[in-house]
Amino acid sequence: MKPWSQAPGERSPKFYSVAEAARMFQTSQMTLYRAIADNQFPAVRIRGRLIIPAIAVERMIEAALGSNSAVDAADFVGEGAA
């Protein structure tokens, strides 16, 4: 689940469930669902299921570490399409 604590040879996931992402960000699933509904958090909808692209999470982490400050998840909505 956490790409930064993988065992050697273990493959990174391409997507996280909302539950997995909520645990990673230490927030509730409902908070994350609301952010997604408000277009404030990147997600992919497949019929009724929402999944979080791992690349979006990785980019958020890199941006926060690179800027040494907080980043807004809404800035990463729509990035994966490019």
C-alpha positions in Angstrom: 0.0 0.0 0.0 2.8 2.5 0.8 5.2 2.9 -2.1 7.8 4.4 0.1 8.0 1.3 2.3 8.0 -1.5 -0.2 10.0 -4.7 0.1 12.7 -5.1 -2.6 11.2 -6.5 -5.8 7.6 -5.6 -4.8 5.7 -3.8 -7.5 3.9 -0.5 -6.8 0.2 -0.5 -7.2 -1.3 1.6 -10.0 -4.4 2.5 -8.0 -5.6 2.7 -4.4 -9.1 2.1 -3.2 -10.7 5.1 -1.4 -10.3 3.1 1.9 -6.5 2.6 1.3 -6.0 6.3 0.3 -8.0 7.5 3.4 -5.7 5.4 5.6 -2.6 6.7 3.9 -3.8 10.3 4.4 -5.1 9.5 7.9 -8.6 10.9 7.1 -12.0 9.3 6.9 -13.3 7.7 3.8 -16.3 10.1 3.8 -13.9 13.1 3.8 -12.1 11.7 0.8 -15.4 10.9 -1.0 -16.6 14.5 -0.4 -13.3 15.9 -1.7 -13.6 13.7 -4.8 -17.3 14.8 -5.3 -16.2 18.4 -5.0 -13.4 17.9 -7.6 -10.8 18.6 -4.9 -9.1 15.2 -5.0 -8.1 13.2 -8.1 -9.9 9.9 -8.7 -11.1 7.6 -11.5 -14.7 6.5 -11.6 -15.4 3.1 -13.1 -19.2 2.8 -13.1 -19.9 3.2 -9.4 -16.4 2.6 -8.1 -13.9 5.2 -7.4 -10.1 4.5 -7.4 -7.2 6.8 -6.6 -4.3 6.9 -9.1 -1.1 6.0 -7.3 0.8 8.5 -9.5 -1.3 11.3 -8.2 -0.5 10.4 -4.6 3.2 10.1 -5.5 3.2 13.5 -7.2 1.5 15.1 -4.2 4.2 13.7 -1.9 7.0 14.8 -4.3 5.5 18.3 -4.5 5.1 18.6 -0.8 8.7 17.5 -0.2 10.1 19.6 -3.1 8.4 22.8 -1.9 8.9 22.0 1.8 5.3 23.1 2.4 1.7 22.0 2.2 0.2 21.3 -1.3 -3.4 21.4 -2.3 -4.8 18.1 -3.6 -7.1 20.0 -5.9 -4.0 21.1 -7.8 -3.6 17.5 -8.9 -7.1 17.0 -10.2 -6.9 16.3 -14.0 -3.2 15.9 -14.1 -3.3 12.3 -15.1 -5.0 13.0 -18.3 -2.0 15.0 -19.7 
